[in-house]
Amino acid sequence: MFPSGLFLLSLVISLSSSFTENVERSFLQNNPGLLFPLLGPGEPVHVSLPPPISFSDEISSEQAFFLFRKIFRTYTTFEFFPEQGAVRGFEGGSFIFRARWSFLSRNRNQHVFLIFFYVRARPGASEPEKLWTISEIRAEQL
């Protein structure tokens, strides 16, 4: 039992690692197209971002794509990296991914957010890369 449990744990950790790498790549490349597959199709996602973005609502994955496309066109990511202990949880098939997101506005002002991605297992996922889905994106200004 122990070896199989260890195998399952390492599998979950490796799958969450590729998931977090995809989120990081999306922000660093200012590419909402890389974020879109991580949102559940037909499922709402709650997005709450403080000023200067100032947005909070529950929206569809398609609306989240267009929101982040607008954000990435308006604000250029300066840096995006996972915080220490970035992945927390794994209770009930979910976890929280925490990162630091720094971006520049058009007038070159730098803004820094601590951003949280609430992630859960996608029911009925048939492929390992589609195991996780983002249910909420929330940020706090640092």
The first five atom37 places (N, CA, C, CB, O) and aatype in JSON, in Angstrom:
{
  "aatype": [12, 13, 14, 15, 7, 10, 13, 10, 10, 15, 10, 19, 9, 15, 10, 15, 15, 15, 13, 16, 6, 2, 19, 6, 1, 15, 13, 10, 5, 2, 2, 14, 7, 10, 10, 13, 14, 10, 10, 7, 14, 7, 6, 14, 19, 8, 19, 15, 10, 14, 14, 14, 9, 15, 13, 15, 3, 6, 9, 15, 15, 6, 5, 0, 13, 13, 10, 13, 1, 11, 9, 13, 1, 16, 18, 16, 16, 13, 6, 13, 13, 14, 6, 5, 7, 0, 19, 1, 7, 13, 6, 7, 7, 15, 13, 9, 13, 1, 0, 1, 17, 15, 13, 10, 15, 1, 2, 1, 2, 5, 8, 19, 13, 10, 9, 13, 13, 18, 19, 1, 0, 1, 14, 7, 0, 15, 6, 14, 6, 11, 10, 17, 16, 9, 15, 6, 9, 1, 0, 6, 5, 10],
  "atom_mask": [
    [1, 1, 1, 1, 1],
    [1, 1, 1, 1, 1],
    [1, 1, 1, 1, 1],
    [1, 1, 1, 1, 1],
    [1, 1, 1, 0, 1],
    [1, 1, 1, 1, 1],
    [1, 1, 1, 1, 1],
    [1, 1, 1, 1, 1],
    [1, 1, 1, 1, 1],
    [1, 1, 1, 1, 1],
    [1, 1, 1, 1, 1],
    [1, 1, 1, 1, 1],
    [1, 1, 1, 1, 1],
    [1, 1, 1, 1, 1],
    [1, 1, 1, 1, 1],
    [1, 1, 1, 1, 1],
    [1, 1, 1, 1, 1],
    [1, 1, 1, 1, 1],
    [1, 1, 1, 1, 1],
    [1, 1, 1, 1, 1],
    [1, 1, 1, 1, 1],
    [1, 1, 1, 1, 1],
    [1, 1, 1, 1, 1],
    [1, 1, 1, 1, 1],
    [1, 1, 1, 1, 1],
    [1, 1, 1, 1, 1],
    [1, 1, 1, 1, 1],
    [1, 1, 1, 1, 1],
    [1, 1, 1, 1, 1],
    [1, 1, 1, 1, 1],
    [1, 1, 1, 1, 1],
    [1, 1, 1, 1, 1],
    [1, 1, 1, 0, 1],
    [1, 1, 1, 1, 1],
    [1, 1, 1, 1, 1],
    [1, 1, 1, 1, 1],
    [1, 1, 1, 1, 1],
    [1, 1, 1, 1, 1],
    [1, 1, 1, 1, 1],
    [1, 1, 1, 0, 1],
    [1, 1, 1, 1, 1],
    [1, 1, 1, 0, 1],
    [1, 1, 1, 1, 1],
    [1, 1, 1, 1, 1],
    [1, 1, 1, 1, 1],
    [1, 1, 1, 1, 1],
    [1, 1, 1, 1, 1],
    [1, 1, 1, 1, 1],
    [1, 1, 1, 1, 1],
    [1, 1, 1, 1, 1],
    [1, 1, 1, 1, 1],
    [1, 1, 1, 1, 1],
    [1, 1, 1, 1, 1],
    [1, 1, 1, 1, 1],
    [1, 1, 1, 1, 1],
    [1, 1, 1, 1, 1],
    [1, 1, 1, 1, 1],
    [1, 1, 1, 1, 1],
    [1, 1, 1, 1, 1],
    [1, 1, 1, 1, 1],
    [1, 1, 1, 1, 1],
    [1, 1, 1, 1, 1],
    [1, 1, 1, 1, 1],
    [1, 1, 1, 1, 1],
    [1, 1, 1, 1, 1],
    [1, 1, 1, 1, 1],
    [1, 1, 1, 1, 1],
    [1, 1, 1, 1, 1],
    [1, 1, 1, 1, 1],
    [1, 1, 1, 1, 1],
    [1, 1, 1, 1, 1],
    [1, 1, 1, 1, 1],
    [1, 1, 1, 1, 1],
    [1, 1, 1, 1, 1],
    [1, 1, 1, 1, 1],
    [1, 1, 1, 1, 1],
    [1, 1, 1, 1, 1],
    [1, 1, 1, 1, 1],
    [1, 1, 1, 1, 1],
    [1, 1, 1, 1, 1],
    [1, 1, 1, 1, 1],
    [1, 1, 1, 1, 1],
    [1, 1, 1, 1, 1],
    [1, 1, 1, 1, 1],
    [1, 1, 1, 0, 1],
    [1, 1, 1, 1, 1],
    [1, 1, 1, 1, 1],
    [1, 1, 1, 1, 1],
    [1, 1, 1, 0, 1],
    [1, 1, 1, 1, 1],
    [1, 1, 1, 1, 1],
    [1, 1, 1, 0, 1],
    [1, 1, 1, 0, 1],
    [1, 1, 1, 1, 1],
    [1, 1, 1, 1, 1],
    [1, 1, 1, 1, 1],
    [1, 1, 1, 1, 1],
    [1, 1, 1, 1, 1],
    [1, 1, 1, 1, 1],
    [1, 1, 1, 1, 1],
    [1, 1, 1, 1, 1],
    [1, 1, 1, 1, 1],
    [1, 1, 1, 1, 1],
    [1, 1, 1, 1, 1],
    [1, 1, 1, 1, 1],
    [1, 1, 1, 1, 1],
    [1, 1, 1, 1, 1],
    [1, 1, 1, 1, 1],
    [1, 1, 1, 1, 1],
    [1, 1, 1, 1, 1],
    [1, 1, 1, 1, 1],
    [1, 1, 1, 1, 1],
    [1, 1, 1, 1, 1],
    [1, 1, 1, 1, 1],
    [1, 1, 1, 1, 1],
    [1, 1, 1, 1, 1],
    [1, 1, 1, 1, 1],
    [1, 1, 1, 1, 1],
    [1, 1, 1, 1, 1],
    [1, 1, 1, 1, 1],
    [1, 1, 1, 1, 1],
    [1, 1, 1, 1, 1],
    [1, 1, 1, 1, 1],
    [1, 1, 1, 0, 1],
    [1, 1, 1, 1, 1],
    [1, 1, 1, 1, 1],
    [1, 1, 1, 1, 1],
    [1, 1, 1, 1, 1],
    [1, 1, 1, 1, 1],
    [1, 1, 1, 1, 1],
    [1, 1, 1, 1, 1],
    [1, 1, 1, 1, 1],
    [1, 1, 1, 1, 1],
    [1, 1, 1, 1, 1],
    [1, 1, 1, 1, 1],
    [1, 1, 1, 1, 1],
    [1, 1, 1, 1, 1],
    [1, 1, 1, 1, 1],
    [1, 1, 1, 1, 1],
    [1, 1, 1, 1, 1],
    [1, 1, 1, 1, 1],
    [1, 1, 1, 1, 1]
  ],
  "atom_positions": [
    [[0.83, -1.2, 0.0], [0.0, 0.0, 0.0], [0.87, 1.26, 0.0], [-0.94, 0.0, 1.22], [0.57, 2.22, -0.71]],
    [[1.92, 1.26, 0.77], [2.77, 2.44, 0.86], [3.4, 2.81, -0.48], [3.86, 2.2, 1.87], [3.35, 3.98, -0.85]],
    [[3.99, 1.86, -1.24], [4.58, 2.24, -2.53], [3.55, 2.82, -3.51], [5.25, 1.04, -3.17], [3.85, 3.77, -4.22]],
    [[2.34, 2.26, -3.55], [1.34, 2.8, -4.47], [0.86, 4.18, -4.02], [0.14, 1.84, -4.59], [0.59, 5.05, -4.85]],
    [[0.76, 4.39, -2.71], [0.38, 5.7, -2.19], [1.44, 6.73, -2.5], [0.0, 0.0, 0.0], [1.14, 7.88, -2.84]],
    [[2.69, 6.32, -2.39], [3.8, 7.21, -2.72], [3.8, 7.53, -4.2], [5.14, 6.57, -2.31], [4.06, 8.67, -4.59]],
    [[3.52, 6.54, -5.03], [3.43, 6.76, -6.47], [2.32, 7.75, -6.81], [3.19, 5.42, -7.2], [2.53, 8.67, -7.6]],
    [[1.15, 7.56, -6.21], [0.03, 8.48, -6.48], [0.36, 9.9, -6.04], [-1.24, 7.99, -5.76], [0.03, 10.86, -6.74]],
    [[1.0, 10.03, -4.89], [1.37, 11.36, -4.42], [2.37, 12.01, -5.37], [1.96, 11.28, -3.01], [2.22, 13.19, -5.69]],
    [[3.37, 11.27, -5.81], [4.34, 11.84, -6.75], [3.69, 12.18, -8.08], [5.51, 10.87, -6.97], [4.06, 13.17, -8.71]],
    [[2.71, 11.39, -8.52], [1.99, 11.69, -9.76], [1.2, 12.99, -9.62], [1.03, 10.53, -10.12], [1.24, 13.84, -10.51]],
    [[0.5, 13.15, -8.52], [-0.28, 14.37, -8.29], [0.63, 15.58, -8.24], [-1.1, 14.26, -6.98], [0.32, 16.63, -8.81]],
    [[1.76, 15.46, -7.55], [2.7, 16.58, -7.45], [3.28, 16.93, -8.81], [3.84, 16.25, -6.47], [3.41, 18.11, -9.13]],
    [[3.62, 15.94, -9.63], [4.18, 16.24, -10.95], [3.13, 16.86, -11.86], [4.74, 14.97, -11.6], [3.45, 17.77, -12.63]],
    [[1.88, 16.4, -11.78], [0.82, 17.0, -12.59], [0.54, 18.43, -12.15], [-0.46, 16.17, -12.5], [0.29, 19.3, -12.99]],
    [[0.57, 18.69, -10.84], [0.35, 20.06, -10.37], [1.52, 20.95, -10.79], [0.17, 20.1, -8.84], [1.34, 22.14, -11.05]],
    [[2.72, 20.38, -10.84], [3.89, 21.15, -11.27], [3.76, 21.6, -12.72], [5.16, 20.32, -11.08], [4.06, 22.75, -13.04]],
    [[3.32, 20.7, -13.61], [3.15, 21.11, -15.01], [2.02, 22.13, -15.12], [2.86, 19.87, -15.9], [2.08, 23.02, -15.97]],
    [[1.01, 22.01, -14.29], [-0.08, 22.98, -14.28], [0.45, 24.36, -13.89], [-1.19, 22.54, -13.3], [0.15, 25.34, -14.57]],
    [[1.23, 24.44, -12.82], [1.74, 25.73, -12.37], [2.71, 26.32, -13.39], [2.43, 25.59, -11.0], [2.78, 27.54, -13.55]],
    [[3.47, 25.47, -14.07], [4.36, 25.96, -15.13], [3.56, 26.58, -16.27], [5.23, 24.81, -15.67], [3.99, 27.58, -16.85]],
    [[2.41, 26.01, -16.6], [1.56, 26.57, -17.66], [0.99, 27.93, -17.24], [0.43, 25.61, -18.0], [0.9, 28.84, -18.07]],
    [[0.6, 28.06, -15.99], [0.11, 29.36, -15.49], [1.24, 30.38, -15.57], [-0.42, 29.24, -14.02], [1.04, 31.5, -16.05]],
    [[2.41, 30.0, -15.1], [3.56, 30.91, -15.12], [3.89, 31.35, -16.55], [4.78, 30.25, -14.48], [4.13, 32.53, -16.79]],
    [[3.9, 30.42, -17.47], [4.2, 30.73, -18.87], [3.16, 31.68, -19.46], [4.27, 29.44, -19.71], [3.5, 32.59, -20.21]],
    [[1.89, 31.49, -19.12], [0.82, 32.36, -19.61], [1.06, 33.81, -19.19], [-0.54, 31.89, -19.09], [0.91, 34.72, -20.01]],
    [[1.43, 34.03, -17.93], [1.65, 35.38, -17.44], [2.93, 35.98, -17.98], [1.67, 35.39, -15.92], [2.96, 37.15, -18.36]],
    [[4.0, 35.18, -18.02], [5.28, 35.72, -18.5], [5.23, 36.07, -19.99], [6.4, 34.7, -18.25], [5.92, 36.99, -20.44]],
    [[4.42, 35.33, -20.74], [4.3, 35.61, -22.17], [3.12, 36.53, -22.49], [4.15, 34.31, -22.94], [2.85, 36.82, -23.65]],
    [[2.41, 36.99, -21.44], [1.21, 37.83, -21.63], [0.27, 37.17, -22.63], [1.6, 39.25, -22.12], [-0.22, 37.82, -23.55]],
    [[0.02, 35.88, -22.44], [-0.74, 35.09, -23.39], [-1.92, 34.41, -22.71], [0.17, 34.04, -24.05], [-1.75, 33.38, -22.06]],
    [[-3.13, 34.98, -22.84], [-4.29, 34.36, -22.21], [-4.67, 33.02, -22.85], [-5.47, 35.31, -22.27], [-5.38, 32.22, -22.25]],
    [[-4.19, 32.78, -24.06], [-4.46, 31.51, -24.73], [-3.87, 30.33, -23.99], [0.0, 0.0, 0.0], [-4.39, 29.21, -24.08]],
    [[-2.78, 30.54, -23.25], [-2.19, 29.47, -22.45], [-2.95, 29.26, -21.15], [-0.72, 29.79, -22.15], [-2.89, 28.18, -20.56]],
    [[-3.66, 30.27, -20.69], [-4.45, 30.19, -19.47], [-5.81, 29.55, -19.73], [-4.63, 31.57, -18.86], [-6.36, 28.85, -18.87]],
    [[-6.36, 29.79, -20.91], [-7.71, 29.36, -21.24], [-7.95, 27.86, -21.04], [-8.02, 29.71, -22.66], [-8.98, 27.5, -20.46]],
    [[-7.06, 26.95, -21.48], [-7.32, 25.52, -21.28], [-7.33, 25.11, -19.81], [-6.28, 24.71, -22.01], [-7.8, 24.02, -19.47]],
    [[-6.82, 25.95, -18.93], [-6.78, 25.64, -17.51], [-8.07, 26.04, -16.8], [-5.6, 26.34, -16.86], [-8.26, 25.76, -15.62]],
    [[-8.95, 26.7, -17.53], [-10.26, 27.09, -17.0], [-11.27, 26.04, -17.46], [-10.67, 28.53, -17.49], [-11.2, 25.56, -18.58]],
    [[-12.2, 25.7, -16.6], [-13.17, 24.67, -16.94], [-14.15, 25.14, -17.99], [0.0, 0.0, 0.0], [-14.79, 26.17, -17.81]],
    [[-14.27, 24.4, -19.09], [-15.22, 24.81, -20.13], [-16.65, 24.77, -19.6], [-15.08, 23.89, -21.37], [-17.1, 23.77, -19.03]],
    [[-17.34, 25.87, -19.8], [-18.73, 25.96, -19.34], [-18.88, 26.11, -17.84], [0.0, 0.0, 0.0], [-19.99, 26.07, -17.33]],
    [[-17.77, 26.29, -17.12], [-17.83, 26.45, -15.67], [-17.44, 27.88, -15.31], [-16.89, 25.44, -14.97], [-16.54, 28.46, -15.91]],
    [[-18.12, 28.45, -14.32], [-17.76, 29.82, -13.93], [-16.44, 29.85, -13.17], [-18.86, 30.43, -13.07], [-16.05, 28.88, -12.52]],
    [[-15.76, 30.98, -13.28], [-14.55, 31.22, -12.53], [-14.7, 32.59, -11.86], [-13.26, 31.16, -13.45], [-15.09, 33.56, -12.5]],
    [[-14.4, 32.64, -10.58], [-14.48, 33.91, -9.87], [-13.13, 34.61, -10.0], [-14.87, 33.7, -8.36], [-12.09, 34.02, -9.7]],
    [[-13.15, 35.86, -10.46], [-11.93, 36.63, -10.61], [-12.07, 37.9, -9.77], [-11.66, 36.98, -12.12], [-13.05, 38.63, -9.9]],
    [[-11.09, 38.14, -8.92], [-11.09, 39.32, -8.07], [-9.69, 39.92, -8.06], [-11.57, 38.98, -6.62], [-8.76, 39.34, -7.49]],
    [[-9.55, 41.09, -8.69], [-8.26, 41.75, -8.82], [-8.37, 43.2, -8.33], [-7.75, 41.71, -10.29], [-9.29, 43.91, -8.74]],
    [[-7.45, 43.63, -7.46], [-7.52, 44.99, -6.91], [-7.06, 46.04, -7.93], [-6.66, 45.09, -5.65], [-6.65, 45.7, -9.03]],
    [[-7.13, 47.34, -7.54], [-6.63, 48.4, -8.42], [-5.16, 48.18, -8.73], [-6.83, 49.78, -7.78], [-4.43, 47.67, -7.88]],
    [[-4.72, 48.54, -9.87], [-5.35, 49.37, -10.88], [-6.29, 48.62, -11.83], [-4.29, 50.05, -11.68], [-6.95, 49.24, -12.67]],
    [[-6.35, 47.29, -11.71], [-7.24, 46.54, -12.6], [-8.69, 46.67, -12.14], [-6.83, 45.05, -12.65], [-9.58, 46.9, -12.96]],
    [[-8.93, 46.53, -10.86], [-10.25, 46.73, -10.24], [-11.34, 45.92, -10.92], [-10.62, 48.19, -10.27], [-12.2, 46.47, -11.62]],
    [[-11.3, 44.62, -10.71], [-12.33, 43.75, -11.29], [-12.68, 42.67, -10.28], [-11.85, 43.11, -12.63], [-11.8, 42.1, -9.64]],
    [[-13.98, 42.41, -10.13], [-14.43, 41.32, -9.27], [-15.78, 40.84, -9.76], [-14.49, 41.76, -7.79], [-16.76, 41.59, -9.74]],
    [[-15.82, 39.59, -10.2], [-17.08, 39.02, -10.68], [-16.89, 37.53, -10.93], [-17.57, 39.73, -11.97], [-15.76, 37.04, -11.01]],
    [[-17.99, 36.82, -11.05], [-17.96, 35.43, -11.48], [-18.29, 35.42, -12.96], [-18.96, 34.54, -10.65], [-19.34, 35.9, -13.37]],
    [[-17.39, 34.87, -13.76], [-17.53, 34.94, -15.21], [-17.27, 33.56, -15.82], [-16.57, 35.99, -15.8], [-16.76, 32.66, -15.16]],
    [[-17.63, 33.43, -17.08], [-17.37, 32.17, -17.79], [-15.89, 32.08, -18.17], [-18.26, 32.06, -19.05], [-15.17, 33.07, -18.1]],
    [[-15.46, 30.9, -18.56], [-14.06, 30.74, -18.97], [-13.76, 31.58, -20.2], [-13.75, 29.25, -19.26], [-12.66, 32.11, -20.34]],
    [[-14.74, 31.72, -21.1], [-14.55, 32.56, -22.29], [-14.39, 34.03, -21.9], [-15.72, 32.39, -23.26], [-13.54, 34.73, -22.44]],
    [[-15.22, 34.49, -20.97], [-15.1, 35.87, -20.51], [-13.77, 36.1, -19.79], [-16.27, 36.22, -19.57], [-13.18, 37.17, -19.91]],
    [[-13.3, 35.09, -19.05], [-12.0, 35.19, -18.38], [-10.88, 35.32, -19.4], [-11.75, 33.97, -17.46], [-9.93, 36.07, -19.2]],
    [[-10.99, 34.59, -20.51], [-10.0, 34.7, -21.58], [-9.93, 36.14, -22.09], [-10.33, 33.73, -22.74], [-8.84, 36.71, -22.21]],
    [[-11.1, 36.73, -22.39], [-11.13, 38.1, -22.91], [-10.69, 39.11, -21.86], [-12.53, 38.44, -23.41], [-10.05, 40.11, -22.2]],
    [[-11.02, 38.87, -20.6], [-10.57, 39.76, -19.53], [-9.05, 39.75, -19.45], [-11.19, 39.34, -18.17], [-8.43, 40.81, -19.4]],
    [[-8.44, 38.57, -19.43], [-6.98, 38.5, -19.33], [-6.31, 38.98, -20.61], [-6.55, 37.08, -19.01], [-5.18, 39.47, -20.57]],
    [[-6.96, 38.83, -21.74], [-6.39, 39.39, -22.97], [-6.31, 40.91, -22.84], [-7.25, 38.99, -24.21], [-5.31, 41.52, -23.2]],
    [[-7.37, 41.51, -22.32], [-7.37, 42.97, -22.11], [-6.33, 43.37, -21.07], [-8.78, 43.45, -21.68], [-5.62, 44.36, -21.25]],
    [[-6.23, 42.62, -19.98], [-5.25, 42.91, -18.94], [-3.84, 42.83, -19.49], [-5.4, 41.95, -17.75], [-3.03, 43.74, -19.27]],
    [[-3.53, 41.76, -20.22], [-2.18, 41.58, -20.76], [-1.85, 42.61, -21.84], [-2.03, 40.18, -21.34], [-0.68, 42.92, -22.05]],
    [[-2.85, 43.14, -22.52], [-2.6, 44.2, -23.5], [-2.37, 45.55, -22.81], [-3.77, 44.31, -24.48], [-1.64, 46.4, -23.33]],
    [[-2.98, 45.73, -21.65], [-2.88, 46.99, -20.92], [-1.66, 47.03, -20.0], [-4.14, 47.22, -20.1], [-1.0, 48.06, -19.87]],
    [[-1.37, 45.91, -19.37], [-0.28, 45.82, -18.4], [0.7, 44.74, -18.84], [-0.83, 45.51, -16.96], [0.3, 43.61, -19.11]],
    [[1.96, 45.09, -18.92], [2.99, 44.14, -19.33], [3.59, 43.47, -18.1], [4.09, 44.86, -20.15], [4.05, 44.14, -17.18]],
    [[3.58, 42.14, -18.1], [4.16, 41.41, -16.98], [5.65, 41.68, -16.9], [3.89, 39.9, -17.11], [6.38, 41.52, -17.88]],
    [[6.07, 42.1, -15.73], [7.48, 42.37, -15.46], [8.13, 41.11, -14.89], [7.65, 43.57, -14.48], [9.24, 40.73, -15.28]],
    [[7.42, 40.47, -13.95], [7.88, 39.21, -13.39], [6.69, 38.42, -12.87], [8.93, 39.45, -12.27], [5.67, 38.99, -12.47]],
    [[6.84, 37.12, -12.87], [5.82, 36.22, -12.33], [6.58, 35.01, -11.83], [4.72, 35.84, -13.4], [7.24, 34.31, -12.6]],
    [[6.47, 34.75, -10.53], [7.14, 33.57, -10.0], [6.37, 33.04, -8.8], [8.6, 33.9, -9.6], [5.75, 33.79, -8.04]],
    [[6.41, 31.71, -8.64], [5.74, 31.1, -7.49], [6.37, 31.56, -6.19], [5.79, 29.57, -7.59], [7.58, 31.71, -6.09]],
    [[5.53, 31.77, -5.2], [6.0, 32.1, -3.86], [6.52, 30.83, -3.19], [4.87, 32.75, -3.02], [6.18, 29.72, -3.6]],
    [[7.35, 31.01, -2.17], [7.82, 29.85, -1.41], [6.62, 29.14, -0.81], [8.84, 30.28, -0.29], [5.74, 29.78, -0.24]],
    [[6.58, 27.84, -0.94], [5.41, 27.08, -0.5], [4.22, 27.39, -1.37], [0.0, 0.0, 0.0], [3.09, 27.48, -0.88]],
    [[4.46, 27.56, -2.66], [3.45, 28.05, -3.6], [2.23, 27.16, -3.71], [4.05, 28.22, -4.94], [1.11, 27.66, -3.89]],
    [[2.42, 25.87, -3.62], [1.29, 24.95, -3.74], [0.92, 24.48, -2.35], [1.62, 23.73, -4.67], [1.73, 23.9, -1.63]],
    [[-0.32, 24.75, -1.98], [-0.81, 24.37, -0.65], [-2.08, 23.56, -0.8], [-1.05, 25.63, 0.23], [-2.9, 23.82, -1.68]],
    [[-2.23, 22.59, 0.06], [-3.47, 21.85, 0.09], [-3.35, 20.43, -0.41], [0.0, 0.0, 0.0], [-2.5, 19.68, 0.06]],
    [[-4.15, 20.07, -1.34], [-4.39, 18.73, -1.88], [-5.47, 18.03, -1.08], [-3.09, 17.9, -1.87], [-5.64, 16.82, -1.21]],
    [[-6.21, 18.77, -0.25], [-7.34, 18.16, 0.43], [-8.54, 18.15, -0.5], [-7.67, 18.91, 1.75], [-8.84, 19.15, -1.15]],
    [[-9.21, 17.04, -0.55], [-10.43, 16.94, -1.35], [-10.21, 17.17, -2.83], [0.0, 0.0, 0.0], [-11.12, 17.62, -3.53]],
    [[-9.02, 16.87, -3.33], [-8.76, 17.02, -4.76], [-8.6, 18.46, -5.21], [0.0, 0.0, 0.0], [-8.91, 18.79, -6.35]],
    [[-8.11, 19.32, -4.32], [-7.9, 20.72, -4.71], [-6.63, 21.26, -4.05], [-9.12, 21.6, -4.33], [-6.12, 20.68, -3.09]],
    [[-6.14, 22.38, -4.59], [-5.0, 23.04, -4.0], [-5.03, 24.52, -4.38], [-3.68, 22.38, -4.45], [-5.8, 24.93, -5.24]],
    [[-4.18, 25.29, -3.73], [-4.03, 26.72, -4.01], [-2.61, 26.95, -4.51], [-4.34, 27.6, -2.74], [-1.64, 26.53, -3.88]],
    [[-2.51, 27.61, -5.66], [-1.22, 27.99, -6.21], [-1.05, 29.49, -5.97], [-1.1, 27.63, -7.74], [-1.9, 30.28, -6.38]],
    [[0.04, 29.87, -5.31], [0.27, 31.26, -4.93], [1.53, 31.76, -5.63], [0.41, 31.41, -3.38], [2.56, 31.1, -5.62]],
    [[1.43, 32.95, -6.25], [2.56, 33.51, -6.98], [2.63, 35.02, -6.78], [2.46, 33.17, -8.48], [1.67, 35.66, -6.34]],
    [[3.77, 35.56, -7.12], [3.98, 37.01, -7.1], [3.95, 37.47, -8.56], [5.34, 37.41, -6.38], [4.69, 36.96, -9.4]],
    [[3.1, 38.44, -8.83], [2.92, 38.96, -10.19], [3.23, 40.45, -10.17], [1.48, 38.7, -10.73], [2.55, 41.22, -9.49]],
    [[4.22, 40.85, -10.91], [4.61, 42.25, -11.02], [4.42, 42.67, -12.48], [6.1, 42.48, -10.55], [4.84, 41.96, -13.4]],
    [[3.79, 43.81, -12.67], [3.53, 44.27, -14.04], [3.67, 45.77, -14.12], [2.12, 43.84, -14.5], [3.61, 46.49, -13.12]],
    [[3.86, 46.23, -15.33], [4.03, 47.66, -15.6], [2.81, 48.19, -16.32], [5.3, 47.92, -16.42], [2.29, 47.56, -17.24]],
    [[2.35, 49.38, -15.89], [1.25, 50.04, -16.59], [1.83, 50.8, -17.78], [0.46, 50.99, -15.64], [3.05, 50.88, -17.95]],
    [[0.96, 51.36, -18.59], [1.43, 52.1, -19.77], [2.29, 53.29, -19.41], [0.24, 52.56, -20.59], [3.18, 53.67, -20.18]],
    [[2.04, 53.88, -18.25], [2.87, 55.02, -17.83], [4.1, 54.56, -17.05], [2.04, 56.0, -16.97], [4.76, 55.35, -16.37]],
    [[4.41, 53.26, -17.15], [5.62, 52.63, -16.59], [5.61, 52.52, -15.06], [6.84, 53.41, -17.01], [6.66, 52.3, -14.46]],
    [[4.45, 52.66, -14.43], [4.35, 52.42, -12.99], [4.33, 50.91, -12.75], [3.08, 53.09, -12.39], [3.67, 50.17, -13.48]],
    [[5.06, 50.48, -11.74], [5.1, 49.06, -11.42], [4.09, 48.74, -10.34], [6.51, 48.63, -10.98], [3.97, 49.47, -9.36]],
    [[3.36, 47.65, -10.53], [2.37, 47.16, -9.55], [2.75, 45.73, -9.21], [0.9, 47.25, -10.11], [3.19, 44.97, -10.07]],
    [[2.57, 45.38, -7.94], [2.92, 44.04, -7.49], [1.71, 43.43, -6.78], [4.17, 44.05, -6.55], [1.16, 44.02, -5.85]],
    [[1.33, 42.25, -7.24], [0.22, 41.51, -6.65], [0.72, 40.18, -6.11], [-0.9, 41.28, -7.69], [1.65, 39.58, -6.66]],
    [[0.1, 39.73, -5.04], [0.2, 38.35, -4.62], [-1.06, 37.71, -5.18], [0.33, 38.19, -3.02], [-2.17, 38.07, -4.78]],
    [[-0.91, 36.76, -6.1], [-2.06, 36.21, -6.81], [-2.25, 34.75, -6.41], [-1.88, 36.34, -8.34], [-1.29, 33.99, -6.31]],
    [[-3.51, 34.38, -6.19], [-3.89, 33.03, -5.76], [-4.76, 32.39, -6.83], [-4.63, 33.08, -4.39], [-5.71, 33.0, -7.32]],
    [[-4.43, 31.17, -7.18], [-5.24, 30.38, -8.1], [-5.82, 29.21, -7.3], [-4.4, 29.89, -9.34], [-5.07, 28.36, -6.82]],
    [[-7.13, 29.17, -7.17], [-7.79, 28.07, -6.49], [-8.06, 27.01, -7.55], [-9.11, 28.54, -5.77], [-8.78, 27.25, -8.52]],
    [[-7.49, 25.83, -7.35], [-7.48, 24.8, -8.37], [-8.13, 23.55, -7.81], [-6.04, 24.51, -8.86], [-7.91, 23.18, -6.65]],
    [[-8.94, 22.91, -8.63], [-9.58, 21.66, -8.2], [-9.47, 20.63, -9.31], [-11.07, 21.89, -7.81], [-9.23, 20.96, -10.47]],
    [[-9.64, 19.38, -8.93], [-9.61, 18.31, -9.91], [-10.85, 18.43, -10.79], [-9.55, 16.91, -9.22], [-11.95, 18.68, -10.3]],
    [[-10.66, 18.24, -12.08], [-11.75, 18.31, -13.04], [-12.45, 16.95, -13.07], [-11.23, 18.71, -14.47], [-11.81, 15.94, -13.36]],
    [[-13.75, 16.91, -12.76], [-14.46, 15.64, -12.78], [-14.44, 15.02, -14.19], [-15.91, 15.82, -12.3], [-14.67, 15.71, -15.18]],
    [[-14.16, 13.73, -14.25], [-14.2, 13.02, -15.52], [-13.05, 13.33, -16.46], [0.0, 0.0, 0.0], [-13.15, 13.04, -17.65]],
    [[-11.96, 13.9, -15.95], [-10.83, 14.22, -16.83], [-10.25, 12.92, -17.38], [-9.73, 15.03, -16.06], [-9.93, 12.0, -16.62]],
    [[-10.12, 12.86, -18.7], [-9.63, 11.64, -19.34], [-8.14, 11.7, -19.66], [-10.41, 11.37, -20.61], [-7.52, 10.68, -19.95]],
    [[-7.56, 12.9, -19.61], [-6.14, 13.06, -19.9], [-5.46, 13.73, -18.71], [-5.93, 13.89, -21.2], [-6.02, 14.65, -18.11]],
    [[-4.26, 13.27, -18.36], [-3.58, 13.84, -17.18], [-3.38, 15.35, -17.26], [-2.23, 13.18, -17.01], [-3.48, 16.03, -16.24]],
    [[-3.11, 15.89, -18.45], [-2.88, 17.34, -18.56], [-4.17, 18.15, -18.39], [-2.25, 17.66, -19.9], [-4.12, 19.37, -18.28]],
    [[-5.32, 17.47, -18.38], [-6.6, 18.16, -18.18], [-7.19, 17.86, -16.81], [-7.6, 17.77, -19.27], [-8.38, 18.06, -16.58]],
    [[-6.34, 17.39, -15.89], [-6.81, 16.99, -14.57], [-7.25, 18.19, -13.73], [-5.73, 16.23, -13.84], [-8.22, 18.08, -12.98]],
    [[-6.56, 19.32, -13.84], [-6.81, 20.47, -12.97], [-7.56, 21.57, -13.69], [-5.5, 21.01, -12.42], [-7.37, 21.78, -14.89]],
    [[-8.4, 22.27, -12.95], [-9.12, 23.42, -13.49], [-9.11, 24.55, -12.45], [-10.59, 23.04, -13.88], [-9.21, 24.3, -11.25]],
    [[-8.99, 25.77, -12.92], [-8.99, 26.94, -12.03], [-10.43, 27.33, -11.74], [-8.2, 28.13, -12.66], [-11.21, 27.56, -12.66]],
    [[-10.77, 27.41, -10.47], [-12.13, 27.83, -10.1], [-12.18, 29.27, -9.61], [-12.68, 26.9, -9.02], [-13.24, 29.9, -9.6]],
    [[-11.02, 29.8, -9.19], [-10.99, 31.19, -8.71], [-9.59, 31.76, -8.87], [-11.44, 31.27, -7.25], [-8.59, 31.07, -8.67]],
    [[-9.54, 33.04, -9.23], [-8.28, 33.78, -9.32], [-8.49, 35.04, -8.48], [-7.89, 34.13, -10.83], [-9.36, 35.85, -8.77]],
    [[-7.68, 35.18, -7.45], [-7.82, 36.31, -6.53], [-6.43, 36.9, -6.28], [-8.49, 35.86, -5.18], [-5.44, 36.18, -6.2]],
    [[-6.37, 38.2, -6.17], [-5.08, 38.86, -5.93], [-5.21, 39.9, -4.83], [-4.56, 39.51, -7.22], [-6.28, 40.45, -4.57]],
    [[-4.07, 40.14, -4.19], [-3.94, 41.21, -3.19], [-2.77, 42.07, -3.61], [-3.73, 40.64, -1.73], [-1.74, 41.56, -4.06]],
    [[-2.92, 43.36, -3.46], [-1.84, 44.27, -3.82], [-0.8, 44.27, -2.71], [-2.37, 45.71, -4.08], [-1.13, 44.34, -1.53]],
    [[0.47, 44.2, -3.11], [1.56, 44.25, -2.11], [2.13, 45.65, -2.03], [2.69, 43.24, -2.48], [3.06, 45.89, -1.25]]
  ]
}
